[in-house]
């Protein structure tokens, strides 16, 4: 089974989720999303798999969220996704994607449902 993790090696939850995936025998495709952010279309697909809106996947305490006024309720889905692609620090992490679906590894055990 193909397992992809959108990973930030500086994040303890992301590291723990990666270790959990590996401990279950998977060799995931690790994407350091801060260096290689997903495209807008890929992020849109991930959001649909997660069943979340863009704002629900955003790290609202990050400076770009406040600085770009991303709390504006008039912003469209497309605009919010574009903001996350432009400033990937806004994307909650880690995200694990498998053929069984997607999950945010907060807590890491959330990903067990899709492995």
C-alpha positions in Angstrom: 0.0 0.0 0.0 1.2 3.5 -0.9 1.5 5.8 2.2 2.4 9.4 1.9 3.1 11.7 4.8 3.3 15.5 4.6 5.9 15.9 7.2 7.7 18.6 9.1 10.8 17.1 10.7 10.9 19.9 13.3 7.5 19.0 14.7 7.3 16.3 17.4 3.8 15.1 16.3 5.0 14.8 12.8 8.0 12.8 13.8 5.9 10.6 16.1 3.4 10.0 13.3 6.2 9.1 10.9 7.6 6.6 13.4 4.1 5.1 14.0 3.6 4.6 10.2 7.0 2.9 9.9 6.4 0.8 13.0 3.4 -0.7 11.2 5.7 -1.9 8.4 5.2 0.9 5.9 7.9 2.8 4.0 6.1 6.0 3.4 6.8 8.6 0.7 7.9 11.5 3.0 7.2 15.0 1.6 8.7 17.8 3.6 5.8 20.1 2.7 7.6 23.3 3.9 10.2 22.7 1.1 7.8 21.1 -1.4 4.3 22.2 -0.7 1.4 20.4 -2.4 -0.1 22.1 -5.4 -3.5 23.7 -5.1 -5.2 20.8 -6.8 -3.4 18.2 -4.6 -4.3 20.2 -1.5 -7.9 20.4 -2.6 -8.0 16.6 -3.1 -6.4 16.1 0.4 -9.0 18.4 1.9 -11.8 16.4 0.3 -10.3 13.1 1.6 -10.0 14.6 5.1 -13.6 16.0 4.9 -12.3 19.4 6.0 -12.6 23.0 4.8 -9.4 24.9 4.1 -9.8 26.9 7.2 -10.2 23.8 9.3 -6.7 22.6 8.1 -5.1 25.9 8.7 -2.7 26.7 11.6 -4.5 29.9 12.6 -1.8 31.0 15.2 0.8 31.4 12.4 1.9 34.9 11.5 0.8 34.6 7.8 -2.7 33.7 8.9 -3.1 37.0 10.8 -0.9 39.1 8.5 -2.8 38.1 5.4 -6.2 38.5 7.1 -7.2 34.9 6.3 -9.9 35.0 9.0 -12.0 37.1 6.5 -15.2 35.0 6.0 -15.6 36.3 2.5 -12.4 34.5 1.3 -13.2 31.6 -1.1 -12.1 28.0 -0.8 -9.8 28.7 -3.8 -8.3 31.8 -2.1 -7.6 29.9 1.2 -6.0 27.0 -0.6 -3.8 29.4 -2.6 -2.7 31.0 0.7 -1.7 27.6 2.1 0.3 26.8 -1.1 2.0 30.2 -0.9 2.7 29.9 2.9 2.8 26.1 3.6 3.5 26.8 7.3 -0.3 27.4 7.4 -1.0 23.7 6.7 -1.7 21.6 9.8 0.7 18.7 10.1 1.3 15.9 9.7 -1.1 14.6 7.0 -1.0 11.0 6.0 -2.6 9.8 2.8 -3.3 6.2 1.8 -5.7 4.5 -0.6 -7.9 4.1 2.4 -8.2 7.9 2.9 -6.4 10.7 4.7 -5.8 11.7 8.3 -4.2 14.4 10.3 -1.7 12.9 12.8 -2.9 15.0 15.8 -2.7 12.8 17.8 -0.5 10.4 15.8 -3.0 7.5 16.5 -5.5 9.2 14.2 -3.6 7.7 11.2 -4.2 4.1 12.4 -7.7 4.2 10.8 -6.3 4.5 7.3 -3.3 2.1 7.5 
